Amino acid sequence: MREHLVWDWNGTLLDDLTLVVAATNVALAGAGGPAVTAEEHRTQFRRPIADYYAEVLGRAVDVDEFTRLDQLFHEAYRVGLASCALAADAEVAIRSWPGTQSLLSMWFHDELVPAVDRYGLTAVFGRVDGLRGTVGGDRKAAHLARHLAEAGIDGSSTVLIGDSVDDAEAADSVGARCVLYTGGFTDAARLRAAGWPVADSLTEAVTLAAKLD
């Protein structure tokens, strides 16, 4: 068994898909684009998010436009964040992991830390890291490498639980393993087709993670 578990936050521990889709639609409307349903989002969403926006809009999205759309998204997301709950079995799943745990999110660090504290989870994690930039949307691999390095943890002793193929690719890039969770931002069929272990609940994800060497 690997000793350390890295949790993803948005779409994994935090059940915020409905809010993310609503905020995405605010951003898309700001570019004259169509609204997307939750299922369309789960089928199409990917990182870099600029590529996802470009697909939905049917045209290229340059850096300046993506910066504006990202701001629209986050403004709308912040308004609804207080209404989001943890995933139904998040706390049980967290307690069931026997090793050390940390949390890595692509949400802004200065907002992530107090949010995690509001849910009473700060003491659980040896480290909590969010995005330290002003614009989001990039891939997770470099952030995971930095997260583990600053925690003094080797990727070979780590499992990541997340809800996107990008999470799995980030884990693979540092020699970690990954279990993908179907309750978040990505359609279950897409996750299963990607070839990594897949779980339909967070408690199942922890059970699978504990079996990985």
C-alpha positions in Angstrom: 0.0 0.0 0.0 1.2 3.5 -0.7 1.4 5.7 2.4 0.1 9.1 1.2 -3.2 10.1 -0.3 -3.7 13.4 -2.2 -7.3 14.5 -2.5 -8.7 16.6 -5.3 -11.2 19.2 -4.0 -13.6 20.5 -6.7 -15.9 17.8 -8.0 -14.3 15.2 -5.7 -14.5 16.1 -2.0 -16.7 19.2 -2.7 -19.9 18.5 -4.5 -20.0 21.6 -6.7 -20.8 20.3 -10.2 -24.2 22.2 -10.3 -22.4 25.5 -9.4 -19.5 24.9 -11.8 -22.0 24.3 -14.7 -23.9 27.5 -13.8 -20.7 29.5 -13.6 -19.5 28.1 -16.8 -22.7 29.2 -18.5 -22.1 32.7 -17.2 -18.7 32.7 -18.7 -19.9 31.3 -22.0 -22.7 33.8 -22.2 -20.1 36.5 -21.8 -18.6 35.3 -25.0 -21.9 35.0 -26.9 -21.8 31.2 -26.5 -24.5 28.6 -25.8 -25.5 27.2 -22.4 -24.3 23.7 -21.6 -26.1 21.1 -19.5 -24.4 19.2 -16.7 -24.1 16.1 -18.8 -22.6 18.1 -21.7 -20.1 19.6 -19.3 -19.2 16.1 -17.9 -18.7 14.8 -21.5 -16.7 17.7 -22.9 -14.8 19.4 -20.0 -11.1 19.2 -20.0 -7.9 21.1 -19.2 -6.5 23.5 -20.4 -10.0 25.1 -19.9 -9.3 27.5 -22.7 -9.4 24.5 -25.1 -12.8 23.5 -23.6 -14.2 27.0 -24.1 -12.9 27.0 -27.7 -14.7 23.7 -28.4 -18.0 24.9 -27.0 -17.7 28.3 -28.7 -16.6 26.8 -32.0 -13.7 29.2 -32.3 -10.3 30.0 -30.9 -10.0 31.6 -27.4 -6.9 33.8 -27.0 -5.2 34.6 -23.7 -6.9 37.9 -23.2 -10.3 36.5 -23.8 -9.7 33.5 -21.6 -8.6 35.8 -18.8 -11.9 37.6 -19.1 -13.9 34.4 -19.2 -12.0 33.0 -16.3 -12.9 36.1 -14.2 -16.5 35.8 -15.2 -16.5 32.2 -14.1 -14.9 32.8 -10.8 -17.2 35.8 -9.9 -20.2 33.6 -10.5 -18.7 30.6 -8.7 -18.0 32.7 -5.6 -21.6 33.8 -5.3 -22.8 30.3 -5.0 -20.0 28.6 -3.1 -21.7 28.9 0.3 -24.5 26.6 -1.0 -22.2 23.7 -1.8 -21.9 20.7 0.5 -19.2 18.0 0.7 -19.8 14.8 -1.3 -22.2 12.6 0.7 -19.5 10.1 1.8 -16.5 12.5 1.9 -16.0 12.6 5.6 -16.3 8.8 6.0 -13.9 8.3 3.1 -11.3 10.6 4.5 -11.5 8.9 7.9 -11.1 5.5 6.3 -7.6 6.2 4.9 -4.9 4.8 7.2 -2.0 6.9 6.0 -1.2 10.6 5.6 -3.4 12.9 3.5 -3.1 16.2 1.8 -5.3 18.3 -0.5 -4.5 19.9 -3.9 -6.9 22.1 -5.7 -6.8 24.2 -8.8 -9.0 26.7 -6.9 -7.3 29.9 -5.7 -5.2 29.1 -2.6 -6.3 32.2 -0.6 -9.9 31.2 -1.0 -9.4 27.4 -0.7 -7.8 27.5 2.7 -10.6 29.2 4.6 -13.2 27.1 2.6 -11.5 23.9 3.8 -11.5 25.2 7.3 -15.3 26.0 7.1 -16.0 22.4 6.4 -13.9 21.4 9.4 -11.2 19.5 7.4 -8.1 21.6 8.0 -6.7 19.3 10.8 -7.1 16.2 8.5 -4.6 17.3 5.9 -0.9 17.6 6.4 -0.8 20.2 3.6 -3.5 22.2 1.6 -2.5 23.8 -1.6 -4.4 25.8 -4.2 -3.6 27.8 -7.2 -1.3 30.7 -6.4 -1.9 32.7 -9.6 -4.6 35.0 -10.7 -5.9 33.0 -13.7 -6.9 29.4 -13.5 -7.5 26.7 -16.2 -4.1 25.0 -16.6 -3.2 21.4 -16.2 -2.4 19.9 -12.7 0.8 18.1 -13.2 3.3 20.9 -12.3 1.1 21.8 -9.3 1.1 18.2 -8.0 4.9 18.0 -8.4 5.3 21.2 -6.4 2.8 20.1 -3.8 4.6 16.8 -3.1 8.1 18.4 -3.2 7.1 21.0 -0.6 5.6 18.3 1.5 8.7 16.2 1.3 6.7 13.3 -0.2 7.8 11.1 -3.1 5.4 10.3 -5.9 6.1 6.6 -5.6 4.5 6.6 -2.2 1.4 8.5 -3.3 -2.1 7.9 -4.6 -4.3 10.7 -5.9 -8.1 10.6 -5.9 -9.7 12.9 -8.4 -12.5 13.3 -10.9 -10.7 14.0 -14.2 -8.4 12.4 -16.6 -6.1 15.4 -15.9 -5.8 14.2 -12.3 -4.7 10.8 -13.5 -2.2 12.3 -15.9 -0.8 14.5 -13.2 -0.4 11.5 -10.9 1.3 9.5 -13.7 3.8 12.4 -14.3 5.2 12.1 -10.7 5.1 8.3 -10.4 2.0 8.3 -8.3 -1.1 6.1 -8.8 -4.6 7.4 -9.2 -8.2 6.4 -8.6 -10.9 8.3 -10.6 -14.2 9.2 -9.1 -17.3 9.2 -11.3 -19.4 11.7 -9.2 -17.6 14.8 -10.3 -16.9 16.8 -13.5 -16.3 13.9 -15.9 -18.6 11.5 -17.5 -18.1 7.9 -16.1 -17.7 6.4 -19.5 -14.8 8.8 -20.3 -13.1 7.9 -17.0 -13.4 4.2 -17.6 -12.1 4.5 -21.1 -9.0 6.2 -19.9 -7.6 3.1 -18.3 -7.1 4.0 -14.6 -9.0 2.5 -11.7 -12.5 4.0 -11.3 -14.9 4.3 -8.3 -18.5 5.3 -8.1 -18.1 6.6 -4.5 -15.4 8.1 -2.4 -15.4 5.3 0.0 -14.9 2.8 -2.8 -12.1 5.1 -4.2 -10.3 4.9 -0.9 -10.7 1.1 -0.8 -9.2 0.8 -4.3 -6.4 3.3 -3.5 -5.4 1.2 -0.4 -4.9 -1.8 -2.7 -2.5 -0.1 -5.2 1.2 -0.8 -4.9 
